[in-house]
Amino acid sequence: MQSAIILDKSFLQGSKKARIHELAQTHRLLVSDALFYELLTASEPGRSRCFSKFPPIDNPVDLVDHIGTLMRLEIDSHTPAGKPSTHCEKLRFQFNPCMVNPEYELPDEGRHSVNEQTAQLRSEVLSFMDRCSSIDSFFPKILVGSQAQQVQAREEAERAIAEPSALIPFYASLEPPPGQQPLPSASIVTEKWALYRWLQVQLLFSLDLYVRYRGVIPENISPTMYEKIEHDVLDAQVMMLGCLEGAFATREKKLIRWWNLICPDGTLYV
């Protein structure tokens, strides 16, 4: 069976059509709902250019489950969900050829689905911002000292997050919301679990946002700031899937840096 790659939007945008077709011949290209949402909501000519790069064949990519679905599977079964490539949609499809037309508009059903995802994403953005405000409890000296000292502190924090099994004590302290199922025991959770990768990647993105805004995350944010944070939330979801798959395609610098830290044995396509 062909090995699989989780695709990131920056890779799709920055790669030539021939590169995507070449990879599609030798690998399974995995597209998450996060990437699909980004493509559908991209401004033109970005959307049409990205869709034009996929091979015009049946099942040009595999559609994989949301990271949240994998975590729920783990909570239900107390076993690792496994690679995203083992959780693909079982259907035969082609992308609508009209998607390569810059003038194309989504039908009512498509717009309704996108609007539902937008509402859910907004909730995830707000939760992410709340988590960012607590970063100083993990790394209290992250913004202390000279610029060089702060850069060093940040690099040390990222390495600490990347250290294998370093987050198990933190995971062990977590409690499920009232009425929810208990989390799998910390004694069995490893980096192969979606639950662990969720914690790890969320901490990296939270640290980045906390430093970017100097520890002050405003309650009322501008549309531009919201768009940047939304992009982070979507990137985090895609990167988590890449970590679980062990193969990731991205051209975004910070994702490349983090990948090399937390998945040194994985395969990165740039």
C-alpha positions as CSV (number, residue, x, y, z in Angstrom):
1,M,0.0,0.0,0.0
2,Q,1.2,3.5,-0.8
3,S,2.5,5.6,2.1
4,A,0.3,8.7,2.9
5,I,1.0,12.4,3.4
6,I,-1.0,15.0,5.3
7,L,-1.2,18.1,3.1
8,D,-1.0,21.6,4.4
9,K,-2.4,24.6,2.5
10,S,1.0,26.4,2.2
11,F,2.4,23.3,0.5
12,L,-0.5,23.2,-2.0
13,Q,-0.2,26.9,-2.7
14,G,3.5,26.9,-3.1
15,S,3.9,23.7,-5.2
16,K,3.5,23.4,-8.9
17,K,0.8,21.2,-10.4
18,A,3.4,18.8,-11.6
19,R,4.8,18.3,-8.1
20,I,1.3,17.5,-6.7
21,H,0.6,15.0,-9.6
22,E,4.0,13.4,-9.0
23,L,3.3,12.9,-5.4
24,A,-0.2,11.6,-6.1
25,Q,1.3,8.8,-8.3
26,T,3.5,7.4,-5.5
27,H,1.6,8.4,-2.3
28,R,-1.9,8.8,-0.9
29,L,-2.6,12.5,-0.5
30,L,-4.6,13.1,2.7
31,V,-6.8,16.2,3.0
32,S,-8.4,17.1,6.3
33,D,-11.6,18.9,6.8
34,A,-9.5,21.8,8.1
35,L,-7.6,22.1,4.8
36,F,-10.8,21.6,2.8
37,Y,-12.5,24.4,4.7
38,E,-9.4,26.7,4.0
39,L,-9.7,25.9,0.3
40,L,-13.4,26.5,0.1
41,T,-13.1,29.9,1.9
42,A,-10.0,31.1,0.2
43,S,-10.2,34.2,-1.8
44,E,-9.7,34.1,-5.6
45,P,-7.6,33.3,-7.4
46,G,-6.2,31.2,-4.5
47,R,-9.1,28.7,-4.3
48,S,-9.3,27.9,-8.1
49,R,-5.5,27.6,-8.3
50,C,-5.3,25.2,-5.5
51,F,-8.1,23.0,-6.8
52,S,-6.6,23.0,-10.3
53,K,-3.5,21.3,-8.9
54,F,-5.3,18.1,-7.9
55,P,-5.4,15.3,-10.5
56,P,-8.8,15.3,-12.4
57,I,-9.6,11.7,-11.5
58,D,-11.8,9.7,-9.1
59,N,-10.6,10.1,-5.5
60,P,-7.6,12.4,-6.2
61,V,-7.1,12.6,-2.5
62,D,-8.3,10.8,0.7
63,L,-10.5,12.7,3.1
64,V,-9.5,12.1,6.7
65,D,-11.4,12.5,9.9
66,H,-11.1,15.5,12.2
67,I,-8.5,15.3,15.0
68,G,-11.5,15.6,17.4
69,T,-13.0,12.4,16.0
70,L,-9.8,10.5,16.6
71,M,-9.5,11.8,20.2
72,R,-13.1,10.7,20.9
73,L,-12.3,7.3,19.5
74,E,-9.4,7.1,22.0
75,I,-11.6,8.2,24.9
76,D,-14.2,5.6,24.0
77,S,-11.8,2.7,23.5
78,H,-8.8,3.6,25.7
79,T,-6.6,2.6,22.7
80,P,-4.7,4.8,20.3
81,A,-6.7,5.8,17.2
82,G,-3.9,5.0,14.9
83,K,-2.8,6.8,11.7
84,P,-5.3,9.2,10.1
85,S,-4.9,7.2,6.8
86,T,-6.8,4.3,8.6
87,H,-9.7,6.7,9.1
88,C,-10.6,7.9,5.6
89,E,-14.0,8.5,4.1
90,K,-15.2,5.5,2.3
91,L,-16.7,7.0,-0.8
92,R,-16.0,7.5,-4.5
93,F,-15.9,11.2,-5.6
94,Q,-14.4,13.8,-7.9
95,F,-13.9,17.4,-7.0
96,N,-16.4,19.6,-8.9
97,P,-14.6,20.7,-12.0
98,C,-16.2,24.1,-11.6
99,M,-13.9,24.7,-8.6
100,V,-11.1,25.6,-10.9
101,N,-13.2,28.5,-12.3
102,P,-12.5,31.8,-10.4
103,E,-16.1,32.9,-11.1
104,Y,-17.7,29.8,-9.5
105,E,-19.9,30.3,-6.4
106,L,-20.8,27.6,-4.0
107,P,-24.5,26.4,-4.1
108,D,-26.8,27.1,-1.2
109,E,-26.0,23.7,0.4
110,G,-22.3,24.2,0.2
111,R,-22.5,27.7,1.7
112,H,-24.7,26.4,4.5
113,S,-22.1,23.7,5.3
114,V,-19.3,26.3,5.3
115,N,-21.3,28.6,7.6
116,E,-21.7,25.7,10.0
117,Q,-18.0,25.1,10.0
118,T,-17.3,28.8,10.5
119,A,-19.5,28.9,13.6
120,Q,-17.7,25.8,15.0
121,L,-14.3,27.2,14.2
122,R,-15.1,30.5,16.0
123,S,-15.8,28.4,19.2
124,E,-12.5,26.7,18.7
125,V,-10.7,30.0,18.2
126,L,-12.1,31.4,21.4
127,S,-11.1,28.3,23.4
128,F,-7.6,28.5,21.9
129,M,-7.3,32.1,23.0
130,D,-8.3,31.2,26.5
131,R,-5.6,28.5,26.6
132,C,-3.0,31.0,25.4
133,S,-3.6,33.2,28.4
134,S,-2.3,30.5,30.8
135,I,1.0,30.0,29.1
136,D,2.9,31.9,31.8
137,S,1.9,29.3,34.3
138,F,3.9,26.8,32.3
139,F,6.8,29.1,31.3
140,P,6.8,32.1,33.7
141,K,10.1,33.6,32.4
142,I,9.2,33.4,28.8
143,L,9.0,37.3,28.5
144,V,11.7,38.2,31.1
145,G,15.0,39.7,30.3
146,S,16.7,41.0,27.2
147,Q,15.5,40.0,23.7
148,A,18.3,37.5,23.4
149,Q,17.2,35.9,26.8
150,Q,13.6,35.8,25.7
151,V,14.5,34.1,22.4
152,Q,16.6,31.5,24.3
153,A,13.7,31.0,26.8
154,R,11.3,30.4,24.0
155,E,13.6,27.9,22.3
156,E,14.1,26.1,25.6
157,A,10.3,26.0,26.1
158,E,9.8,24.5,22.6
159,R,12.4,21.9,23.2
160,A,10.7,21.0,26.6
161,I,7.4,20.6,24.9
162,A,9.0,18.4,22.2
163,E,10.8,16.1,24.7
164,P,9.3,12.6,24.4
165,S,6.7,11.9,27.1
166,A,7.4,15.3,28.8
167,L,3.7,16.2,28.8
168,I,2.5,12.9,30.4
169,P,2.4,14.5,34.0
170,F,0.3,17.4,32.6
171,Y,-2.0,15.0,30.8
172,A,-2.3,13.0,34.1
173,S,-3.6,16.1,35.8
174,L,-6.5,16.7,33.4
175,E,-10.1,16.0,34.3
176,P,-12.9,15.5,31.8
177,P,-15.8,17.9,32.0
178,P,-18.7,16.9,34.3
179,G,-20.7,14.0,32.8
180,Q,-18.0,13.1,30.3
181,Q,-16.2,9.8,30.0
182,P,-12.9,9.4,31.9
183,L,-9.7,10.0,29.9
184,P,-7.4,7.0,29.2
185,S,-4.9,6.4,31.9
186,A,-1.6,8.4,31.6
187,S,0.2,5.1,32.0
188,I,-0.8,4.0,28.5
189,V,-0.7,7.3,26.6
190,T,2.3,8.0,24.3
191,E,3.2,10.2,21.4
192,K,1.3,7.8,19.1
193,W,-2.0,9.0,20.6
194,A,-4.1,11.8,19.2
195,L,-4.7,13.0,22.7
196,Y,-1.0,13.5,23.3
197,R,-0.3,15.2,20.0
198,W,-3.3,17.5,20.6
199,L,-1.7,18.7,23.9
200,Q,1.8,19.0,22.4
201,V,0.8,21.0,19.3
202,Q,-1.7,23.2,21.1
203,L,1.1,24.2,23.6
204,L,3.4,25.1,20.7
205,F,0.8,27.3,19.0
206,S,-0.3,28.8,22.4
207,L,3.3,29.6,23.2
208,D,3.7,31.3,19.8
209,L,0.6,33.4,20.2
210,Y,1.5,34.4,23.8
211,V,4.9,35.6,22.7
212,R,3.6,37.3,19.5
213,Y,1.2,39.5,21.6
214,R,3.6,39.9,24.5
215,G,1.3,38.0,26.9
216,V,-1.7,40.3,26.3
217,I,-4.5,38.5,24.4
218,P,-7.3,41.1,24.0
219,E,-10.9,40.0,24.5
220,N,-12.0,42.1,21.5
221,I,-9.8,41.5,18.5
222,S,-9.7,43.0,15.1
223,P,-10.8,41.1,12.0
224,T,-7.2,40.9,10.9
225,M,-6.0,39.4,14.3
226,Y,-8.9,37.0,14.3
227,E,-8.0,35.8,10.8
228,K,-4.4,35.1,11.9
229,I,-5.6,33.2,15.0
230,E,-8.1,31.2,12.9
231,H,-5.3,30.3,10.6
232,D,-3.3,29.0,13.6
233,V,-6.2,26.9,14.8
234,L,-6.5,25.3,11.4
235,D,-2.8,24.8,11.0
236,A,-2.7,23.1,14.4
237,Q,-5.4,20.6,13.4
238,V,-3.5,19.7,10.2
239,M,-0.2,19.4,12.0
240,M,-1.6,17.1,14.6
241,L,-2.7,14.8,11.9
242,G,0.7,15.0,10.2
243,C,2.3,14.0,13.5
244,L,0.1,10.9,13.8
245,E,0.6,9.9,10.2
246,G,4.4,10.5,10.4
247,A,4.4,12.4,7.1
248,F,3.6,16.0,6.5
249,A,3.8,18.5,3.6
250,T,4.2,22.1,4.5
251,R,6.1,25.2,3.5
252,E,5.4,27.3,6.6
253,K,8.6,28.1,8.5
254,K,7.3,27.7,12.0
255,L,5.6,24.4,11.2
256,I,8.8,23.1,9.7
257,R,10.7,24.1,12.8
258,W,8.2,22.4,15.1
259,W,8.0,19.3,13.0
260,N,11.7,18.8,13.2
261,L,11.5,19.1,17.0
262,I,8.5,16.9,17.7
263,C,8.7,14.4,14.8
264,P,12.5,14.0,14.1
265,D,11.9,10.5,12.7
266,G,9.0,11.6,10.5
267,T,9.0,12.5,6.8
268,L,8.7,16.1,5.8
269,Y,7.8,17.4,2.3
270,V,8.6,21.1,1.6
